[in-house]
Amino acid sequence: MNSKMIVSKKEMDHPKSSFPRKRESSMFDELMDRRSKQMCQEPDGMAAPKILFIEDDLPQAPEDNELWMLLLGNGYAVAPARTGAEAWQLLGKEKFDVVIADIMLSAGKSNANANLEGISRLDMGAYLIENIRSATFEPTGTGRDVPIVVVSAVVGKERWERIEKALGEQDIILKKPLAPQDIFEAVRDVLSERASQEALP
């Protein structure tokens, strides 16, 4: 395995945690304020990092998901995808800087995308990652070397091995359950790593 593996804290540490979580107190607002103040400003004229957020349980409104709000509050441009078909379409027309990928998600409406026919819900995320890495979406869409943060509770040794095989050293795997803050930090890490690599002569 070449990717970075981060195993989530024991479930006992977050006995009632779920993903996505809804805002329940002012603590989240305070965190958002601190993060916004700490955020490094982008140079003038530089576009905000674009993130594809693939998660089948995403609500329709960003304020109902802590991670989504953390990303927006820190200046990232976030495009949501709740099905394999939505993710495939966005990957094909947008050049994303990071992909946050759940592994278990449906293909979408029947006959929405012929490329996804026969792909099960348990394998959809892995299939999308494999197509990213094989340059399926180039040159008009997302490149094969985009950093990927996998966030999933997918079961089965063979599935994890398939996912890990498609990922590289720049990528991170997070196993649910975990806090939105952990995912946010992973996104910042892969972006920082990417920027460091691009700065090399």
Long-range contacts (C-beta under 8 A, 24 or more apart in sequence): 1-164, 1-165, 1-167, 2-164, 2-167, 2-168, 2-169, 3-150, 3-164, 3-167, 3-168, 3-169, 3-171, 3-172, 3-173, 4-169, 4-171, 4-172, 4-173, 5-164, 5-173, 6-172, 6-173, 6-174, 6-175, 6-182, 6-186, 7-175, 8-174, 8-175, 8-176, 8-177, 8-178, 8-182, 9-178, 11-177, 14-177, 14-178, 14-179, 17-177, 17-178, 17-179, 18-177, 19-55, 19-57, 19-151, 19-176, 19-177, 19-178, 19-180, 20-55, 20-57, 20-58, 20-59, 20-64, 20-65, 20-66, 20-67, 20-68, 20-180, 21-65, 21-66, 21-180, 22-59, 22-64, 22-65, 22-66, 23-63, 23-64, 23-66, 23-69, 28-66, 28-69, 31-70, 31-181, 32-69, 32-70, 32-73, 35-70, 35-73, 35-74, 36-73, 36-74, 39-74, 39-75, 42-75, 47-77, 48-75, 48-76, 48-77, 49-75, 49-76, 49-77, 49-97, 49-98, 49-191, 50-76, 50-77, 50-79, 50-94, 50-95, 50-96, 50-97, 50-98, 51-76, 51-77, 51-78, 51-79, 51-96, 51-97, 51-98, 51-99, 51-100, 51-187, 52-79, 52-81, 52-87, 52-90, 52-91, 52-94, 52-96, 52-98, 52-99, 52-100, 52-142, 53-78, 53-79, 53-80, 53-81, 53-100, 54-81, 54-82, 54-87, 54-99, 54-100, 54-101, 54-102, 54-105, 54-125, 54-128, 55-80, 55-81, 55-82, 55-100, 55-102, 55-105, 55-151, 56-82, 56-83, 56-102, 56-104, 56-105, 56-106, 57-82, 57-102, 58-82, 65-180, 66-180, 67-100, 67-180, 67-183, 67-184, 70-180, 70-181, 70-184, 71-184, 71-187, 74-184, 76-187, 83-107, 83-108, 83-109, 83-112, 84-108, 84-113, 84-116, 84-119, 84-124, 84-127, 84-128, 85-109, 85-112, 85-113, 85-116, 87-128, 88-113, 88-115, 88-116, 88-128, 88-131, 89-113, 90-141, 91-128, 91-131, 91-132, 91-136, 91-137, 91-141, 91-142, 92-137, 92-140, 92-141, 92-142, 93-140, 93-141, 94-141, 94-142, 95-141, 95-142, 95-143, 96-142, 96-146, 97-146, 97-147, 97-191, 97-194, 98-146, 98-147, 98-148, 98-149, 98-187, 98-190, 98-191, 99-132, 99-142, 99-146, 99-147, 99-148, 99-149, 100-148, 100-149, 100-151, 100-183, 100-187, 101-125, 101-128, 101-129, 101-148, 101-149, 101-150, 101-151, 101-152, 102-151, 102-152, 103-150, 103-152, 103-154, 103-159, 103-163, 104-152, 104-153, 104-154, 122-154, 122-156, 122-159, 123-159, 125-150, 125-152, 125-154, 125-163, 126-159, 126-162, 126-163, 126-166, 129-163, 129-166, 129-167, 130-166, 133-166, 145-170, 147-171, 147-190, 147-191, 147-193, 147-194, 148-172, 148-190, 149-174, 149-183, 149-186, 149-187, 149-190, 150-174, 151-176, 151-178, 151-183, 152-176, 153-177, 170-194, 170-197
